[in-house]
Amino acid sequence: MSLLYSLLIGAIAGWLAGKLMKGGGFGLLLNIVIGVIGGVVGNWLFAKLNISLMGGIIGDILTGAIGASVILFIAGLFKK
């Protein structure tokens, strides 16, 4: 069940990051991948900065979206 939860949160976070970064995302599969990786990056980043977001599904989505936005920002730097 946690895999399904991670994929669902990843899909939402990837889609949200695509909207935040003024892009349409990369399609469902890549949005899920970027969202899941973004969750890992967001958790790592917030731990390093000693920041804690609210718990639960909303906190997970925000953490994933912020992490995915960081990934998309960095990818945009290499794209230019």
Secondary structure by P-SEA (a helix, b strand, c coil): caaaaaaaaaaaaaaaaaaaaccccccaaaaaaaaaaaaaaaaaaaaaacccccccaaaaaaaaaaaaaaaaaaaaaaac
